[in-house]
Amino acid sequence: MALPFGPPVLPTPQQLKDRISRLISNDSRRLAGKLDSLRRRVPADVDRAVGDLVREIEGAEGRLRARRASVPRTSYPPDLPISQRREDIARAIDQNQIVVVCGETGSGKTTQLPKICLDLGRGVRGLIGHTQPRRIAATSVSARIADELGVAMGRQVGFKIRFGDRLPARRSSN
Protein backbone atom coordinates (compact mmCIF):
# COMPACT_ATOMS: atom_id res chain seq x y z
CA MET A 1 0.00 0.00 0.00
CA ALA A 2 1.44 3.34 -1.02
CA LEU A 3 1.18 6.27 1.34
CA PRO A 4 0.22 9.60 -0.18
CA PHE A 5 3.29 11.77 0.15
CA GLY A 6 3.48 15.19 -1.29
CA PRO A 7 4.12 18.77 -0.36
CA PRO A 8 2.86 19.72 3.08
CA VAL A 9 -0.42 21.57 3.18
CA LEU A 10 0.32 25.12 4.30
CA PRO A 11 -2.09 27.05 6.49
CA THR A 12 -3.98 29.95 4.98
CA PRO A 13 -2.96 33.53 5.83
CA GLN A 14 -6.15 33.87 7.92
CA GLN A 15 -5.33 30.70 9.89
CA LEU A 16 -1.85 32.07 10.60
CA LYS A 17 -3.27 35.46 11.57
CA ASP A 18 -5.70 33.79 14.02
CA ARG A 19 -2.91 31.76 15.65
CA ILE A 20 -0.67 34.81 15.90
CA SER A 21 -3.42 36.91 17.53
CA ARG A 22 -3.54 34.55 20.53
CA LEU A 23 0.18 34.68 21.37
CA ILE A 24 2.15 36.64 23.98
CA SER A 25 1.99 40.27 22.92
CA ASN A 26 5.69 40.57 21.97
CA ASP A 27 5.59 37.42 19.83
CA SER A 28 2.25 38.47 18.35
CA ARG A 29 3.57 41.83 17.12
CA ARG A 30 6.80 40.36 15.77
CA LEU A 31 5.18 37.44 13.92
CA ALA A 32 2.34 39.58 12.53
CA GLY A 33 5.01 41.78 10.95
CA LYS A 34 6.66 38.74 9.39
CA LEU A 35 3.31 37.55 8.03
CA ASP A 36 2.70 40.97 6.49
CA SER A 37 6.15 40.94 4.86
CA LEU A 38 5.37 37.60 3.18
CA ARG A 39 2.94 39.38 0.87
CA ARG A 40 5.89 41.10 -0.83
CA ARG A 41 7.85 37.90 -1.47
CA VAL A 42 8.41 36.08 -4.74
CA PRO A 43 5.88 33.20 -4.94
CA ALA A 44 8.57 30.48 -5.10
CA ASP A 45 10.10 31.79 -1.87
CA VAL A 46 6.77 32.05 -0.03
CA ASP A 47 6.31 28.33 0.76
CA ARG A 48 9.66 28.12 2.54
CA ALA A 49 9.02 31.40 4.36
CA VAL A 50 5.55 30.26 5.46
CA GLY A 51 7.07 27.01 6.76
CA ASP A 52 9.62 29.02 8.75
CA LEU A 53 6.84 31.25 10.08
CA VAL A 54 4.78 28.22 11.13
CA ARG A 55 7.78 26.87 13.09
CA GLU A 56 8.20 30.24 14.81
CA ILE A 57 4.48 30.33 15.66
CA GLU A 58 4.77 26.83 17.16
CA GLY A 59 7.70 28.01 19.29
CA ALA A 60 5.73 31.06 20.43
CA GLU A 61 2.74 28.84 21.26
CA GLY A 62 5.08 26.72 23.39
CA ARG A 63 6.27 29.83 25.24
CA LEU A 64 2.64 30.81 25.85
CA ARG A 65 1.82 27.33 27.23
CA ALA A 66 4.87 27.51 29.51
CA ARG A 67 3.91 30.96 30.71
CA ARG A 68 0.34 29.82 31.41
CA ALA A 69 1.67 26.82 33.34
CA SER A 70 3.97 29.02 35.44
CA VAL A 71 1.22 31.31 36.76
CA PRO A 72 1.51 31.10 40.56
CA ARG A 73 -1.43 30.26 42.79
CA THR A 74 -2.94 33.22 44.59
CA SER A 75 -4.28 33.51 48.09
CA TYR A 76 -5.76 36.48 49.87
CA PRO A 77 -5.26 37.42 53.52
CA PRO A 78 -8.78 37.31 55.05
CA ASP A 79 -8.01 40.24 57.38
CA LEU A 80 -7.65 42.70 54.47
CA PRO A 81 -10.85 44.58 53.53
CA ILE A 82 -10.12 44.18 49.81
CA SER A 83 -10.24 40.38 50.23
CA GLN A 84 -13.94 40.52 51.10
CA ARG A 85 -14.67 42.55 47.93
CA ARG A 86 -12.42 40.51 45.65
CA GLU A 87 -15.23 39.13 43.45
CA ASP A 88 -16.85 42.57 43.00
CA ILE A 89 -13.51 44.08 42.05
CA ALA A 90 -12.70 41.23 39.67
CA ARG A 91 -16.07 41.63 37.95
CA ALA A 92 -15.50 45.39 37.59
CA ILE A 93 -12.01 44.85 36.13
CA ASP A 94 -13.31 42.20 33.74
CA GLN A 95 -16.20 44.33 32.49
CA ASN A 96 -14.53 47.76 32.31
CA GLN A 97 -11.45 49.24 30.69
CA ILE A 98 -10.80 51.59 33.62
CA VAL A 99 -11.59 50.87 37.28
CA VAL A 100 -10.86 53.17 40.20
CA VAL A 101 -10.59 51.39 43.55
CA CYS A 102 -10.76 53.53 46.67
CA GLY A 103 -10.04 52.29 50.14
CA GLU A 104 -8.31 53.08 53.38
CA THR A 105 -4.53 52.90 53.71
CA GLY A 106 -3.67 49.31 54.57
CA SER A 107 -6.80 47.84 52.97
CA GLY A 108 -4.74 45.77 50.51
CA LYS A 109 -5.24 47.74 47.29
CA THR A 110 -1.57 47.84 46.36
CA THR A 111 -0.70 44.20 46.96
CA GLN A 112 -3.98 42.45 46.18
CA LEU A 113 -5.13 44.17 42.96
CA PRO A 114 -2.31 42.65 40.87
CA LYS A 115 -3.23 39.21 42.25
CA ILE A 116 -6.90 39.76 41.33
CA CYS A 117 -5.76 40.62 37.79
CA LEU A 118 -3.64 37.47 37.74
CA ASP A 119 -6.69 35.39 38.71
CA LEU A 120 -8.55 36.95 35.76
CA GLY A 121 -5.90 35.62 33.38
CA ARG A 122 -4.15 38.94 32.92
CA GLY A 123 -0.39 38.79 32.72
CA VAL A 124 -0.23 35.66 30.57
CA ARG A 125 -0.16 37.31 27.13
CA GLY A 126 1.33 40.54 28.50
CA LEU A 127 2.36 42.15 31.76
CA ILE A 128 0.37 43.45 34.71
CA GLY A 129 1.63 46.98 35.31
CA HIS A 130 1.54 48.51 38.77
CA THR A 131 2.83 52.05 39.21
CA GLN A 132 4.36 53.48 42.35
CA PRO A 133 5.50 57.07 42.90
CA ARG A 134 8.86 56.21 44.48
CA ARG A 135 11.72 53.80 43.74
CA ILE A 136 11.62 52.27 47.21
CA ALA A 137 7.86 51.71 46.95
CA ALA A 138 8.26 50.00 43.57
CA THR A 139 10.90 47.61 44.83
CA SER A 140 9.24 46.86 48.17
CA VAL A 141 5.76 46.34 46.67
CA SER A 142 7.09 43.96 44.03
CA ALA A 143 9.06 42.07 46.70
CA ARG A 144 5.93 41.81 48.83
CA ILE A 145 3.79 40.54 45.92
CA ALA A 146 6.50 38.02 44.93
CA ASP A 147 6.65 36.83 48.54
CA GLU A 148 2.85 36.47 48.79
CA LEU A 149 2.80 34.50 45.52
CA GLY A 150 5.73 32.34 46.65
CA VAL A 151 7.91 33.16 43.62
CA ALA A 152 11.44 34.48 43.30
CA MET A 153 11.80 38.18 42.61
CA GLY A 154 12.64 38.78 38.97
CA ARG A 155 10.89 35.62 37.74
CA GLN A 156 7.11 36.04 37.53
CA VAL A 157 7.17 39.30 39.50
CA GLY A 158 9.61 42.12 38.94
CA PHE A 159 9.94 45.87 38.79
CA LYS A 160 11.11 48.48 36.33
CA ILE A 161 12.66 51.69 37.55
CA ARG A 162 15.15 53.99 35.95
CA PHE A 163 18.70 52.58 36.23
CA GLY A 164 17.61 49.45 38.10
CA ASP A 165 15.17 47.04 36.43
CA ARG A 166 14.58 43.55 37.69
CA LEU A 167 12.23 41.97 35.17
CA PRO A 168 11.86 38.43 33.89
CA ALA A 169 14.13 37.70 30.94
CA ARG A 170 12.36 37.90 27.60
CA ARG A 171 12.43 34.58 25.84
CA SER A 172 12.01 35.15 22.15
CA SER A 173 13.47 33.66 19.01
CA ASN A 174 14.50 37.02 17.48
C-alpha positions as CSV (number, residue, x, y, z in Angstrom):
1,M,0.0,0.0,0.0
2,A,1.4,3.3,-1.0
3,L,1.2,6.3,1.3
4,P,0.2,9.6,-0.2
5,F,3.3,11.8,0.1
6,G,3.5,15.2,-1.3
7,P,4.1,18.8,-0.4
8,P,2.9,19.7,3.1
9,V,-0.4,21.6,3.2
10,L,0.3,25.1,4.3
11,P,-2.1,27.0,6.5
12,T,-4.0,30.0,5.0
13,P,-3.0,33.5,5.8
14,Q,-6.1,33.9,7.9
15,Q,-5.3,30.7,9.9
16,L,-1.8,32.1,10.6
17,K,-3.3,35.5,11.6
18,D,-5.7,33.8,14.0
19,R,-2.9,31.8,15.6
20,I,-0.7,34.8,15.9
21,S,-3.4,36.9,17.5
22,R,-3.5,34.5,20.5
23,L,0.2,34.7,21.4
24,I,2.1,36.6,24.0
25,S,2.0,40.3,22.9
26,N,5.7,40.6,22.0
27,D,5.6,37.4,19.8
28,S,2.2,38.5,18.3
29,R,3.6,41.8,17.1
30,R,6.8,40.4,15.8
31,L,5.2,37.4,13.9
32,A,2.3,39.6,12.5
33,G,5.0,41.8,10.9
34,K,6.7,38.7,9.4
35,L,3.3,37.6,8.0
36,D,2.7,41.0,6.5
37,S,6.1,40.9,4.9
38,L,5.4,37.6,3.2
39,R,2.9,39.4,0.9
40,R,5.9,41.1,-0.8
41,R,7.9,37.9,-1.5
42,V,8.4,36.1,-4.7
43,P,5.9,33.2,-4.9
44,A,8.6,30.5,-5.1
45,D,10.1,31.8,-1.9
46,V,6.8,32.0,0.0
47,D,6.3,28.3,0.8
48,R,9.7,28.1,2.5
49,A,9.0,31.4,4.4
50,V,5.5,30.3,5.5
51,G,7.1,27.0,6.8
52,D,9.6,29.0,8.7
53,L,6.8,31.2,10.1
54,V,4.8,28.2,11.1
55,R,7.8,26.9,13.1
56,E,8.2,30.2,14.8
57,I,4.5,30.3,15.7
58,E,4.8,26.8,17.2
59,G,7.7,28.0,19.3
60,A,5.7,31.1,20.4
61,E,2.7,28.8,21.3
62,G,5.1,26.7,23.4
63,R,6.3,29.8,25.2
64,L,2.6,30.8,25.8
65,R,1.8,27.3,27.2
66,A,4.9,27.5,29.5
67,R,3.9,31.0,30.7
68,R,0.3,29.8,31.4
69,A,1.7,26.8,33.3
70,S,4.0,29.0,35.4
71,V,1.2,31.3,36.8
72,P,1.5,31.1,40.6
73,R,-1.4,30.3,42.8
74,T,-2.9,33.2,44.6
75,S,-4.3,33.5,48.1
76,Y,-5.8,36.5,49.9
77,P,-5.3,37.4,53.5
78,P,-8.8,37.3,55.0
79,D,-8.0,40.2,57.4
80,L,-7.6,42.7,54.5
81,P,-10.8,44.6,53.5
82,I,-10.1,44.2,49.8
83,S,-10.2,40.4,50.2
84,Q,-13.9,40.5,51.1
85,R,-14.7,42.6,47.9
86,R,-12.4,40.5,45.7
87,E,-15.2,39.1,43.4
88,D,-16.9,42.6,43.0
89,I,-13.5,44.1,42.1
90,A,-12.7,41.2,39.7
91,R,-16.1,41.6,37.9
92,A,-15.5,45.4,37.6
93,I,-12.0,44.8,36.1
94,D,-13.3,42.2,33.7
95,Q,-16.2,44.3,32.5
96,N,-14.5,47.8,32.3
97,Q,-11.5,49.2,30.7
98,I,-10.8,51.6,33.6
99,V,-11.6,50.9,37.3
100,V,-10.9,53.2,40.2
101,V,-10.6,51.4,43.5
102,C,-10.8,53.5,46.7
103,G,-10.0,52.3,50.1
104,E,-8.3,53.1,53.4
105,T,-4.5,52.9,53.7
106,G,-3.7,49.3,54.6
107,S,-6.8,47.8,53.0
108,G,-4.7,45.8,50.5
109,K,-5.2,47.7,47.3
110,T,-1.6,47.8,46.4
111,T,-0.7,44.2,47.0
112,Q,-4.0,42.4,46.2
113,L,-5.1,44.2,43.0
114,P,-2.3,42.6,40.9
115,K,-3.2,39.2,42.2
116,I,-6.9,39.8,41.3
117,C,-5.8,40.6,37.8
118,L,-3.6,37.5,37.7
119,D,-6.7,35.4,38.7
120,L,-8.6,37.0,35.8
121,G,-5.9,35.6,33.4
122,R,-4.2,38.9,32.9
123,G,-0.4,38.8,32.7
124,V,-0.2,35.7,30.6
125,R,-0.2,37.3,27.1
126,G,1.3,40.5,28.5
127,L,2.4,42.1,31.8
128,I,0.4,43.4,34.7
129,G,1.6,47.0,35.3
130,H,1.5,48.5,38.8
131,T,2.8,52.1,39.2
132,Q,4.4,53.5,42.4
133,P,5.5,57.1,42.9
134,R,8.9,56.2,44.5
135,R,11.7,53.8,43.7
136,I,11.6,52.3,47.2
137,A,7.9,51.7,46.9
138,A,8.3,50.0,43.6
139,T,10.9,47.6,44.8
140,S,9.2,46.9,48.2
141,V,5.8,46.3,46.7
142,S,7.1,44.0,44.0
143,A,9.1,42.1,46.7
144,R,5.9,41.8,48.8
145,I,3.8,40.5,45.9
146,A,6.5,38.0,44.9
147,D,6.6,36.8,48.5
148,E,2.9,36.5,48.8
149,L,2.8,34.5,45.5
150,G,5.7,32.3,46.6
151,V,7.9,33.2,43.6
152,A,11.4,34.5,43.3
153,M,11.8,38.2,42.6
154,G,12.6,38.8,39.0
155,R,10.9,35.6,37.7
156,Q,7.1,36.0,37.5
157,V,7.2,39.3,39.5
158,G,9.6,42.1,38.9
159,F,9.9,45.9,38.8
160,K,11.1,48.5,36.3
161,I,12.7,51.7,37.6
162,R,15.2,54.0,36.0
163,F,18.7,52.6,36.2
164,G,17.6,49.4,38.1
165,D,15.2,47.0,36.4
166,R,14.6,43.5,37.7
167,L,12.2,42.0,35.2
168,P,11.9,38.4,33.9
169,A,14.1,37.7,30.9
170,R,12.4,37.9,27.6
171,R,12.4,34.6,25.8
172,S,12.0,35.2,22.2
173,S,13.5,33.7,19.0
174,N,14.5,37.0,17.5
